[in-house]
Amino acid sequence: IKEVELRANALQKIFGFGSIILHTHATATQNRPSGITLYDLEDPEGVYDLIQQKVSIHAQP
């Protein structure tokens, strides 16, 4: 994972949901970013923080 991105549209924000995109080093195709998208998560900020924490631990030499 090279980058973690948190997104929430207006409707998701109203109901407390959001999506997280895990960008990878894989090659993108058809103008789509490479990686995995986790859609409509409850507590997206909490999940985002947890993933960021784990990614930063593994990124350290």
Rosetta constraint file for C-alpha pairs under 8 A:
AtomPair CA 1 CA 22 HARMONIC 6.21 0.50
AtomPair CA 1 CA 23 HARMONIC 5.72 0.50
AtomPair CA 1 CA 24 HARMONIC 4.59 0.50
AtomPair CA 1 CA 25 HARMONIC 7.02 0.50
AtomPair CA 1 CA 35 HARMONIC 7.99 0.50
AtomPair CA 1 CA 55 HARMONIC 7.05 0.50
AtomPair CA 2 CA 22 HARMONIC 7.68 0.50
AtomPair CA 2 CA 23 HARMONIC 5.75 0.50
AtomPair CA 2 CA 24 HARMONIC 5.29 0.50
AtomPair CA 2 CA 25 HARMONIC 6.50 0.50
AtomPair CA 3 CA 22 HARMONIC 6.13 0.50
AtomPair CA 3 CA 23 HARMONIC 5.07 0.50
AtomPair CA 3 CA 24 HARMONIC 7.04 0.50
AtomPair CA 4 CA 20 HARMONIC 6.97 0.50
AtomPair CA 4 CA 21 HARMONIC 5.81 0.50
AtomPair CA 4 CA 22 HARMONIC 4.85 0.50
AtomPair CA 4 CA 23 HARMONIC 6.18 0.50
AtomPair CA 4 CA 48 HARMONIC 7.47 0.50
AtomPair CA 4 CA 51 HARMONIC 7.68 0.50
AtomPair CA 4 CA 52 HARMONIC 6.79 0.50
AtomPair CA 5 CA 20 HARMONIC 5.57 0.50
AtomPair CA 5 CA 21 HARMONIC 5.02 0.50
AtomPair CA 5 CA 22 HARMONIC 6.58 0.50
AtomPair CA 5 CA 23 HARMONIC 7.79 0.50
AtomPair CA 5 CA 48 HARMONIC 7.83 0.50
AtomPair CA 6 CA 18 HARMONIC 7.08 0.50
AtomPair CA 6 CA 19 HARMONIC 5.95 0.50
AtomPair CA 6 CA 20 HARMONIC 4.63 0.50
AtomPair CA 6 CA 21 HARMONIC 6.49 0.50
AtomPair CA 6 CA 44 HARMONIC 7.39 0.50
AtomPair CA 6 CA 45 HARMONIC 7.63 0.50
AtomPair CA 6 CA 48 HARMONIC 6.71 0.50
AtomPair CA 7 CA 18 HARMONIC 5.80 0.50
AtomPair CA 7 CA 19 HARMONIC 5.21 0.50
AtomPair CA 7 CA 20 HARMONIC 6.18 0.50
AtomPair CA 7 CA 21 HARMONIC 7.85 0.50
AtomPair CA 8 CA 12 HARMONIC 5.55 0.50
AtomPair CA 8 CA 13 HARMONIC 5.94 0.50
AtomPair CA 8 CA 17 HARMONIC 6.95 0.50
AtomPair CA 8 CA 18 HARMONIC 4.47 0.50
AtomPair CA 8 CA 19 HARMONIC 6.08 0.50
AtomPair CA 9 CA 13 HARMONIC 6.21 0.50
AtomPair CA 9 CA 18 HARMONIC 7.44 0.50
AtomPair CA 10 CA 14 HARMONIC 6.37 0.50
AtomPair CA 11 CA 15 HARMONIC 6.56 0.50
AtomPair CA 12 CA 16 HARMONIC 5.89 0.50
AtomPair CA 12 CA 17 HARMONIC 4.65 0.50
AtomPair CA 12 CA 18 HARMONIC 5.66 0.50
AtomPair CA 12 CA 40 HARMONIC 7.26 0.50
AtomPair CA 13 CA 17 HARMONIC 5.88 0.50
AtomPair CA 13 CA 18 HARMONIC 6.93 0.50
AtomPair CA 16 CA 42 HARMONIC 6.35 0.50
AtomPair CA 16 CA 43 HARMONIC 6.59 0.50
AtomPair CA 16 CA 44 HARMONIC 7.81 0.50
AtomPair CA 17 CA 40 HARMONIC 5.30 0.50
AtomPair CA 17 CA 41 HARMONIC 5.27 0.50
AtomPair CA 17 CA 42 HARMONIC 4.87 0.50
AtomPair CA 17 CA 43 HARMONIC 6.34 0.50
AtomPair CA 17 CA 44 HARMONIC 6.14 0.50
AtomPair CA 18 CA 39 HARMONIC 6.75 0.50
AtomPair CA 18 CA 40 HARMONIC 4.98 0.50
AtomPair CA 18 CA 41 HARMONIC 5.33 0.50
AtomPair CA 18 CA 42 HARMONIC 6.91 0.50
AtomPair CA 18 CA 43 HARMONIC 7.55 0.50
AtomPair CA 18 CA 44 HARMONIC 5.20 0.50
AtomPair CA 19 CA 37 HARMONIC 6.91 0.50
AtomPair CA 19 CA 38 HARMONIC 5.47 0.50
AtomPair CA 19 CA 39 HARMONIC 4.45 0.50
AtomPair CA 19 CA 40 HARMONIC 5.25 0.50
AtomPair CA 19 CA 41 HARMONIC 5.96 0.50
AtomPair CA 19 CA 44 HARMONIC 6.70 0.50
AtomPair CA 20 CA 37 HARMONIC 5.74 0.50
AtomPair CA 20 CA 38 HARMONIC 5.17 0.50
AtomPair CA 20 CA 39 HARMONIC 6.69 0.50
AtomPair CA 20 CA 41 HARMONIC 7.93 0.50
AtomPair CA 20 CA 44 HARMONIC 7.26 0.50
AtomPair CA 20 CA 48 HARMONIC 6.91 0.50
AtomPair CA 21 CA 35 HARMONIC 7.07 0.50
AtomPair CA 21 CA 36 HARMONIC 5.81 0.50
AtomPair CA 21 CA 37 HARMONIC 4.36 0.50
AtomPair CA 21 CA 38 HARMONIC 6.31 0.50
AtomPair CA 22 CA 35 HARMONIC 5.40 0.50
AtomPair CA 22 CA 36 HARMONIC 5.16 0.50
AtomPair CA 22 CA 37 HARMONIC 6.21 0.50
AtomPair CA 23 CA 33 HARMONIC 7.13 0.50
AtomPair CA 23 CA 34 HARMONIC 5.81 0.50
AtomPair CA 23 CA 35 HARMONIC 4.47 0.50
AtomPair CA 23 CA 36 HARMONIC 6.71 0.50
AtomPair CA 24 CA 34 HARMONIC 5.83 0.50
AtomPair CA 24 CA 35 HARMONIC 4.91 0.50
AtomPair CA 25 CA 34 HARMONIC 7.24 0.50
AtomPair CA 25 CA 35 HARMONIC 7.94 0.50
AtomPair CA 26 CA 34 HARMONIC 5.78 0.50
AtomPair CA 26 CA 35 HARMONIC 7.18 0.50
AtomPair CA 27 CA 34 HARMONIC 6.09 0.50
AtomPair CA 28 CA 32 HARMONIC 5.80 0.50
AtomPair CA 28 CA 33 HARMONIC 5.14 0.50
AtomPair CA 28 CA 34 HARMONIC 4.54 0.50
AtomPair CA 29 CA 33 HARMONIC 7.21 0.50
AtomPair CA 29 CA 34 HARMONIC 7.35 0.50
AtomPair CA 43 CA 47 HARMONIC 6.45 0.50
AtomPair CA 44 CA 48 HARMONIC 5.88 0.50
AtomPair CA 45 CA 49 HARMONIC 6.07 0.50
AtomPair CA 46 CA 50 HARMONIC 6.23 0.50
AtomPair CA 47 CA 51 HARMONIC 6.18 0.50
AtomPair CA 48 CA 52 HARMONIC 6.06 0.50
AtomPair CA 49 CA 53 HARMONIC 6.08 0.50
AtomPair CA 50 CA 54 HARMONIC 6.33 0.50
AtomPair CA 51 CA 55 HARMONIC 6.05 0.50
AtomPair CA 52 CA 56 HARMONIC 6.06 0.50
AtomPair CA 53 CA 57 HARMONIC 6.31 0.50
AtomPair CA 54 CA 58 HARMONIC 6.47 0.50
AtomPair CA 55 CA 59 HARMONIC 6.09 0.50
AtomPair CA 56 CA 60 HARMONIC 6.46 0.50
